Every structure is written in structure tokens, then in C-alpha cells.
Amino acid sequence: MRVTTNPKLIRRRGRLGMIASLTGIIVLAAGMFASLRQQYMWMSLVALILGFALAQVGSYNLRRWSRSPRPDQVLEAGLKGFDDRYHLYSWTLPAPFVLLGPQGIYSVNTKDHTGKISVTGSRWSTKATLARLLLLFGQEGLGNPSAEAQAQAAKLSDWIKAKLPNVSAAVQPLVVFIDERADLQINEPTVPVLDAKAMKKWLRGGGKGDALKPADLKALEALFDEAAAKAAQ
């Protein structure tokens, strides 16, 4: 399998995470110092809000772009074994992660959440635990991964139609949990929900889409490669 990433974006977001985290710590420390003086209590409140926001931004970016393995690396490991007809694009196209192969196009929405996570249809829920509370600064909210995956796939599909109007290719949305500590309870989801280790088996089985015409596959890969090259500049 071929892999294309965006090292420029990875480095930039990693630096952003480090700067935001350090700045957040400094602002929070300044707020604690200001709280010791009655006349500066308002400054303490402002510093607390600003410092918390910076810490969230920093932790999110560090977790996604600096922590090893990154989401793209987890996906690459899970898909290891596919031949060169398959190509994984990470952070180079309108959707964050895109797998292109003879059997179709897949837009992958990754989630690094842990603990018990349930989905029924398009409804998601997660159980609050002490461990999740301790990860408050480092883990984004679960949200609705199905809706996010569908939105990402639709954005990619619209872009393809605009660039290659003569190519007929549906984009399949996927939700993939990349942390092994995720305990998934899945009940007839509107969008396929998998863990990273199950991706390859699913793609070779129930996840097979409509085969792409060789000419369409070639045109799509040329388009994706061109976009990836521009994104990396």
C-alpha cells in the first residue's frame, strides 16, 4: 500500500500544540498569582478562562500531531498488507483521511477516545469515568462521529465531482477508533464503525464497495496526487 502524508502540516500543528500548551501554563500561573491580590481578582478570572482555552488547543494538537503513533500511523499499520493498488492519503485532501483503491473511495473519521462507547443507529453515548475526567484537557468531546464522517465524505464527494465531473465514484464514510482502550458497543450504525485492527478484514469482506473502472481509478489517483503535492508545498 502506498501512503501520502502532509509532513509540513504535521510539523506546523505540532509546534502550535507546544506553543499553546506552554502559553496556557504561563497564563494559568499568572492567574494564580493575580488571585492572591484582591484588586486583581478579575484578572485571575480572565487568565483562568484564557489559560484553559489555550491548554485545550495545545493538548488537542499535541495529541493528534505529535503523539506517537499518530492517527495516520495507526491507520497505516491497520491497513498493512494491501498492495500498491491501494493508497492512503492523510491530511492532503478535503477529508482528513482517504483510502483509494480498486474497490472504491473511503473517507475515514478517526477517533482516539477510550472507555465504553455505544452507538445505535446515529445516536452516540459514552460512559463518564474518572479516567475520562482526568483526560479532560487532552481528549476532545465525542460529538457525533457518524454525522462528522458523513459530512467529510460529502465534502470530498463534492470536490471530486467538481474536478472530475465524468467520474462516477461514491465516497464511503467510515468511523475508526484508533485507541485500543475503546470498548465499542455497536448496534446497526448508520455509518460503519470499526477499530483500526478490524479495518483490513472489513474492507476485504462486508466493506467491499462497487469496483472502480481502471480509467476512473487512474484519474482519481492523479487528482489526489496533484492535491497532495500542492498541500505539501
BELRA-V154163 format. One record per pair of residues at least 12 apart in sequence whose ideal C-beta (glycine too) atoms are under 8 Angstrom apart, sorted by sequence separation. I is the first residue (numbers start at 1). GAP is how many residues later the second one is. D is the distance in Angstrom with one decimal. If there is no record, write none. Layout:
i | gap | d
I | GAP | D
I | GAP | D
//
This chain:
i | gap | d
31 | 12 | 7.1
32 | 12 | 7.3
76 | 12 | 6.2
87 | 12 | 7.4
95 | 12 | 4.2
96 | 12 | 7.5
97 | 12 | 7.7
115 | 12 | 6.0
31 | 13 | 4.7
34 | 13 | 6.3
75 | 13 | 6.3
86 | 13 | 6.6
87 | 13 | 4.8
95 | 13 | 7.8
96 | 13 | 7.5
97 | 13 | 6.2
113 | 13 | 6.9
157 | 13 | 7.3
182 | 13 | 6.5
31 | 14 | 7.7
86 | 14 | 7.1
87 | 14 | 7.2
96 | 14 | 7.3
115 | 14 | 5.5
157 | 14 | 4.4
175 | 14 | 7.6
31 | 15 | 7.5
75 | 15 | 7.3
86 | 15 | 4.0
156 | 15 | 5.1
180 | 15 | 7.4
192 | 15 | 6.6
31 | 16 | 2.8
72 | 16 | 7.5
85 | 16 | 5.8
86 | 16 | 7.8
115 | 16 | 6.7
126 | 16 | 5.2
175 | 16 | 5.6
177 | 16 | 7.6
30 | 17 | 5.3
31 | 17 | 5.0
85 | 17 | 5.2
114 | 17 | 6.9
115 | 17 | 5.6
154 | 17 | 7.7
174 | 17 | 6.9
175 | 17 | 7.0
176 | 17 | 7.9
177 | 17 | 7.4
178 | 17 | 7.7
180 | 17 | 7.9
72 | 18 | 3.7
114 | 18 | 7.2
124 | 18 | 6.0
153 | 18 | 4.4
173 | 18 | 5.0
174 | 18 | 5.3
175 | 18 | 4.6
176 | 18 | 5.3
177 | 18 | 5.1
178 | 18 | 5.0
28 | 19 | 6.6
71 | 19 | 7.6
72 | 19 | 7.1
82 | 19 | 7.1
124 | 19 | 7.7
153 | 19 | 6.9
173 | 19 | 7.8
174 | 19 | 8.0
175 | 19 | 7.3
176 | 19 | 6.9
177 | 19 | 7.2
27 | 20 | 5.2
28 | 20 | 6.9
31 | 20 | 6.0
79 | 20 | 7.1
124 | 20 | 5.7
153 | 20 | 3.8
172 | 20 | 7.7
174 | 20 | 6.7
176 | 20 | 5.7
30 | 21 | 8.0
114 | 21 | 7.4
124 | 21 | 6.4
152 | 21 | 6.7
75 | 22 | 6.1
122 | 22 | 7.0
124 | 22 | 7.2
27 | 23 | 5.4
28 | 23 | 3.6
150 | 23 | 5.1
176 | 23 | 6.3
27 | 24 | 3.8
28 | 24 | 7.5
75 | 24 | 8.0
122 | 24 | 4.7
149 | 24 | 3.8
26 | 25 | 8.0
71 | 25 | 8.0
72 | 25 | 6.7
114 | 25 | 7.8
117 | 25 | 6.9
122 | 25 | 6.8
149 | 25 | 6.3
174 | 25 | 7.9
24 | 26 | 8.0
25 | 26 | 7.4
71 | 26 | 7.1
113 | 26 | 6.4
119 | 26 | 7.7
149 | 26 | 5.1
24 | 27 | 4.9
27 | 27 | 6.2
28 | 27 | 7.2
112 | 27 | 7.1
119 | 27 | 7.1
146 | 27 | 7.8
148 | 27 | 7.9
24 | 28 | 7.3
24 | 29 | 7.6
113 | 29 | 5.8
146 | 29 | 6.3
24 | 30 | 3.3
25 | 30 | 7.3
145 | 30 | 4.4
23 | 31 | 5.2
24 | 31 | 3.7
111 | 31 | 7.3
24 | 32 | 8.0
21 | 33 | 7.4
24 | 33 | 7.7
75 | 33 | 6.5
174 | 33 | 8.0
20 | 34 | 5.0
21 | 34 | 6.4
24 | 34 | 5.6
111 | 34 | 5.5
20 | 35 | 7.6
23 | 35 | 7.6
75 | 35 | 7.0
172 | 35 | 7.6
22 | 36 | 7.5
74 | 36 | 7.5
109 | 36 | 5.7
20 | 37 | 4.5
21 | 37 | 3.0
172 | 37 | 5.6
20 | 38 | 3.4
21 | 38 | 6.4
19 | 39 | 7.4
71 | 39 | 4.3
109 | 39 | 5.1
170 | 39 | 6.9
17 | 40 | 7.6
18 | 40 | 7.1
109 | 40 | 3.8
150 | 40 | 7.9
170 | 40 | 6.9
16 | 41 | 7.6
17 | 41 | 5.0
20 | 41 | 6.7
21 | 41 | 6.3
71 | 41 | 6.9
108 | 41 | 7.8
150 | 41 | 6.3
16 | 42 | 7.7
17 | 42 | 7.3
107 | 42 | 6.7
149 | 42 | 4.9
17 | 43 | 7.3
109 | 43 | 5.8
146 | 43 | 6.4
169 | 43 | 6.0
17 | 44 | 3.0
18 | 44 | 6.7
146 | 44 | 5.3
16 | 45 | 5.1
17 | 45 | 3.7
107 | 45 | 5.0
146 | 45 | 4.3
17 | 46 | 7.8
107 | 46 | 4.1
145 | 46 | 7.6
14 | 47 | 6.9
146 | 47 | 7.8
169 | 47 | 6.0
13 | 48 | 5.0
14 | 48 | 7.1
17 | 48 | 6.4
18 | 48 | 7.4
64 | 48 | 7.7
145 | 48 | 7.4
168 | 48 | 7.2
17 | 49 | 5.8
63 | 49 | 6.9
107 | 49 | 5.2
167 | 49 | 4.8
13 | 51 | 7.1
14 | 51 | 4.7
105 | 51 | 7.4
169 | 51 | 6.4
13 | 52 | 4.0
14 | 52 | 4.3
167 | 52 | 5.7
167 | 53 | 6.5
10 | 55 | 5.2
105 | 55 | 7.7
164 | 55 | 5.7
9 | 56 | 7.8
96 | 56 | 6.9
164 | 56 | 7.0
95 | 57 | 4.2
94 | 58 | 7.8
95 | 58 | 6.7
98 | 58 | 6.5
164 | 59 | 6.1
10 | 60 | 7.3
95 | 60 | 6.3
117 | 60 | 7.3
160 | 60 | 7.1
163 | 60 | 5.5
94 | 61 | 4.9
95 | 61 | 4.2
94 | 62 | 4.9
93 | 63 | 6.4
160 | 63 | 7.3
105 | 64 | 5.6
107 | 64 | 5.3
109 | 64 | 6.9
111 | 64 | 6.6
113 | 64 | 6.6
94 | 65 | 4.6
104 | 65 | 7.0
105 | 65 | 7.3
106 | 65 | 7.4
107 | 65 | 7.1
109 | 65 | 6.8
111 | 65 | 7.3
112 | 65 | 7.5
114 | 65 | 5.2
117 | 65 | 5.9
119 | 65 | 7.7
93 | 66 | 7.6
104 | 66 | 6.8
105 | 66 | 4.8
106 | 66 | 4.9
107 | 66 | 5.3
108 | 66 | 4.8
109 | 66 | 5.1
110 | 66 | 5.4
111 | 66 | 5.0
112 | 66 | 5.3
113 | 66 | 6.6
115 | 66 | 7.1
117 | 66 | 6.7
118 | 66 | 7.9
119 | 66 | 7.3
121 | 66 | 7.5
5 | 67 | 5.6
105 | 67 | 6.7
106 | 67 | 7.9
107 | 67 | 6.9
108 | 67 | 7.9
109 | 67 | 7.2
110 | 67 | 7.7
111 | 67 | 7.0
112 | 67 | 4.9
114 | 67 | 4.0
115 | 67 | 7.1
116 | 67 | 4.6
117 | 67 | 5.7
118 | 67 | 4.1
119 | 67 | 5.7
120 | 67 | 4.4
121 | 67 | 6.1
122 | 67 | 7.4
104 | 68 | 5.9
106 | 68 | 5.5
108 | 68 | 5.4
110 | 68 | 5.3
114 | 68 | 5.7
115 | 68 | 6.3
117 | 68 | 6.9
118 | 68 | 7.9
119 | 68 | 6.8
120 | 68 | 6.9
121 | 68 | 6.7
122 | 68 | 4.5
3 | 69 | 7.8
113 | 69 | 5.8
116 | 69 | 6.7
118 | 69 | 7.5
120 | 69 | 7.7
121 | 69 | 5.6
122 | 69 | 7.7
119 | 70 | 5.0
111 | 71 | 7.6
3 | 73 | 5.5
119 | 74 | 5.7
1 | 75 | 7.6
63 | 75 | 5.3
62 | 76 | 7.9
63 | 76 | 7.3
95 | 76 | 7.8
1 | 78 | 5.7
59 | 78 | 4.8
60 | 78 | 7.6
1 | 79 | 7.1
59 | 79 | 4.3
1 | 80 | 7.6
60 | 80 | 5.8
1 | 81 | 4.1
10 | 81 | 7.2
56 | 81 | 6.3
1 | 82 | 6.9
2 | 82 | 5.6
9 | 82 | 5.1
55 | 82 | 5.4
1 | 83 | 6.8
4 | 83 | 6.8
2 | 84 | 7.2
3 | 84 | 7.5
4 | 84 | 7.2
6 | 84 | 6.7
1 | 85 | 4.5
2 | 85 | 4.5
3 | 85 | 5.0
4 | 85 | 5.1
5 | 85 | 4.6
6 | 85 | 4.1
1 | 86 | 7.0
2 | 86 | 7.3
4 | 86 | 7.1
5 | 86 | 6.5
6 | 86 | 5.0
1 | 87 | 6.3
3 | 87 | 7.4
5 | 87 | 7.3
4 | 88 | 5.9
106 | 97 | 7.7
78 | 98 | 7.8
103 | 100 | 7.4
75 | 101 | 6.9
106 | 101 | 7.9
101 | 102 | 7.9
75 | 103 | 7.3
106 | 103 | 7.8
74 | 104 | 4.2
99 | 104 | 7.9
104 | 104 | 7.8
105 | 104 | 7.9
103 | 105 | 5.1
104 | 105 | 3.2
103 | 106 | 5.2
104 | 106 | 6.2
71 | 107 | 5.5
103 | 107 | 7.6
104 | 107 | 7.5
105 | 107 | 7.8
103 | 108 | 5.7
104 | 108 | 6.3
102 | 109 | 6.0
103 | 109 | 7.2
102 | 110 | 6.0
101 | 111 | 8.0
102 | 115 | 6.2
105 | 115 | 7.0
101 | 116 | 8.0
100 | 117 | 7.4
78 | 118 | 3.8
82 | 118 | 7.1
77 | 119 | 7.2
78 | 119 | 5.8
81 | 119 | 6.2
78 | 120 | 7.9
79 | 120 | 6.0
80 | 120 | 7.7
100 | 120 | 6.0
75 | 121 | 6.4
78 | 121 | 4.6
79 | 121 | 5.8
82 | 121 | 8.0
100 | 121 | 6.2
74 | 122 | 5.0
78 | 122 | 6.3
75 | 124 | 7.3
79 | 124 | 7.8
100 | 124 | 6.2
98 | 126 | 7.1
93 | 131 | 6.2
85 | 132 | 7.9
92 | 132 | 7.6
87 | 134 | 6.3
93 | 134 | 5.7
89 | 135 | 5.7
92 | 135 | 6.2
93 | 135 | 7.1
92 | 136 | 3.8
87 | 137 | 7.1
93 | 138 | 7.8
89 | 139 | 6.0
92 | 139 | 4.4
91 | 140 | 7.4
92 | 140 | 7.0
4 | 220 | 7.9
4 | 221 | 7.3
6 | 222 | 7.4
9 | 222 | 7.2
8 | 223 | 7.9
4 | 224 | 4.8
8 | 224 | 5.6
6 | 225 | 5.4
7 | 225 | 6.9
8 | 225 | 7.7
6 | 226 | 5.6
//
